[in-house]
Amino acid sequence: MTQLASIIPAAGLGTRMRGGDKLTEQVDGVALLRRIALAASSVSARVIVALPDPAGARGAALDGLDVLRIPVPDAAEGMARSLVRAARAVPENARGILILPADMPEITAADLRHLAQHFAEGDGQRILRATTENGAPGHPVIFPSHFRAALTQLTGDAGARDILAAEAEAGCVDHVALPANRARVDLDTPEDWARWRAAQGAGRMDG
């Protein structure tokens, strides 16, 4: 399998949850962050999780997993801080860097294997980005290893958006569709979670 390192930015404050923590919400009986880390482990030799406090509740959700926990004490400065600190820990022999947001409850290990296979079949020089089945760009994203230096220079709260935009304009981004809307489903508020759980329950009853 292609040598991938996974970065899971999980140091955001999540203030829109109004006191709750979306990353410790249960999905199929497992904390969301743990579920995401397990999926990443299925395709990555190294899984790097950026955390506000590795000893906190998010860190506890990762207990027993072979992941590298990276503290981000300056997470309030924006998402870039998580990416910068995690990118510095990417092994030199990684061929690609998978960036997997921690708040995407519909992403599965099978989805990641699908993306990893496409990346492995390429030349390792182009960004690979997941889309919805209708082609809307989303996440995860796999960056070739030569972007590691650029990822360590990010600033602000836009993450790697500027890199993606520039590479897309240059025609250097490949897209791989995931089923339904998985590549864009993220849940930021209690209302988001309630609607999503209601839809999941309706889907099970219909099935």
N, C-alpha and C positions, 0 to 999 in steps of 0.2 A: 504493500500500500504506500501511496505517496506520503513522504515524511511531512506531516502537518503539525503545527503548533496551534492550539486554540486559545484565543483571548476572550474571556467573558467579563465585560465591564459591569461590575455589580456594586459599585461604590456610590451610586447616586442617592440623594437624600430621599427621593420619593415623597415629596411633601404633598402631592395631590392625593395621596392615600389618607390624608388627614389623621395621622397617628398610627395607621396600620402599616404593614410592610408587604408590598406585592410579591417580593421575592421569597417570602416564607409562606405565602398562600399555598394551599394544598391543590395539587392537580393529580387526579388518579391516586390519591392517598400519599403523595410524595410532595415535599416542599418544592416549589417551582425551581428555585436555584439548584437544588440537588438534581432534579430531573434534567435540567439543561446541562449540568456538569457531567452527568452520566452519559447523555447523548454525545457530548463532545469527546468523551473518553473512548467512544466506539470508533473514532476516526483519527485520533490525535495521540502521538507519543507523549506530548506534554500539554496539559491543560492548565492555563494560568488564569486565576480568578482574582480580579481587583476588588478589594473590599474596603469599606470605611474603617472597620475594626475586625481583624481576623478572629478575635476572641468573642465577638458578639454573636447575635442570633443567626446572622447569615453564615458566619463561620461555622457555627454549630450544625447548620444544615448540611455542611460538607463533611462532617466527621466520618472517618473511615474510608474516604475516597482518596485516590492517589492524584491529588491536584496541588498545584503551587499557589499558596495564598499570598497575594501582594497587598500590603497596606497602602491606602491612599489617604493620608491625613489631610490633604489639601483638595479633597473631592469637591468642595463647594466652589472651586474655581472653574468647574466645568468638566464635561465628559472627557475632554482631551487629557486631563490628568490621569484618568484611569488607563487610557490607551497608551500614553507615554510610559508610565511606570511598568505596565504589563509588557509592552513591546521590548523594553530593555531586558526582559527575562527570557525572550524567545531564543532558543538554542541556535547556535551558528549553523548547524547542519539542517535546519528546517528548510524545506523547499517552498512551503506556503504557510501563510498565517490566516487562520480562520477567525474572523471576528463575529461573535455570536452574542447578540443582546440577551440579557438574562430574563427579560420580561415577555418572552414569546412562548405562550403555553401550548401552541399547536405544532411547534417544530419537533420532529421526532429523530431518533437515531437513524432511521431509514432515509429520511430527508438528507441528513448530513452525509451518509454513505453515498447517496446519489450525487451530491455536489462534489464530494471528494473523488469519486470515480471520473467525473467529467474533467476535473482539474488534472488528475493523473494522466489522462489521455491527451492533454494539451502539451504545449511546449514549456509551460511553467513561467511564461513571460507576461501573460495577460491576466487581468483581474477577472474573477468569476463572481457574478452576482445573482442571487436568487430572485425570482419574480413570482408573482401570482400566476395562476393558470391563464389569466387574461393578459399577462405581459407587464403588469405594473411592477416597477422595481421595488425591491425590499431587502430583507436580510435572511440568512447570513451572507457574508461576503468573504471570499478567499483572495488575499493579496499575495502575489509572488514575493519571495523572500527579499528581493532587491528593494521593496518598499519599507523594509524594517527601519532604515534610517529616517525616512520621511515620517513614519508613525511616531518616532521618538521626538519629533520636533513640533508636534501639533499643539495648538493653543485654543482656548475658548471652549464653547459648548457645542460646536458643530461636529465634533468627532472627526471622521475622515471624509466628510462630505465634499470638501474642496478637492481632495485627491480624486475621489470618484468622478466628480464633475469634469475635471480636466482630462482624465483618462477616457471618459465616455465621449467627450468632444473630439478626442484624437482617434476614436474608433478602437480603443484598446480594452474594452470591457465586453466580456462574453456573458450571456444571460442563460440561466437554466430555470425552467418553470417548475415550481412545486405545486402540489394539488391545492385546489380551491384558493383560499386567501391566506394560507399559512404564513407566507413570507412577509405579511404586513400586519398580522394580528398581534398587537401588544396591548396590555391592560394596565392603565395608569391610575384609575380611580375606583372607589368602591362600587360606583354605578357600572363602570366597565365590567368589573368582575361579576356583578349580579346579572347583567344582561348576558354575558358569555355563558355563565353557568345555566341560566334558564334555557339558552339556545342548545347547550349540550344535552340537557335533560329532555328537551323536546325531540332532539335528534335520536336519542336512545329509544324514546317511546315510539317514534315513527318507524324506527327500524324493527 
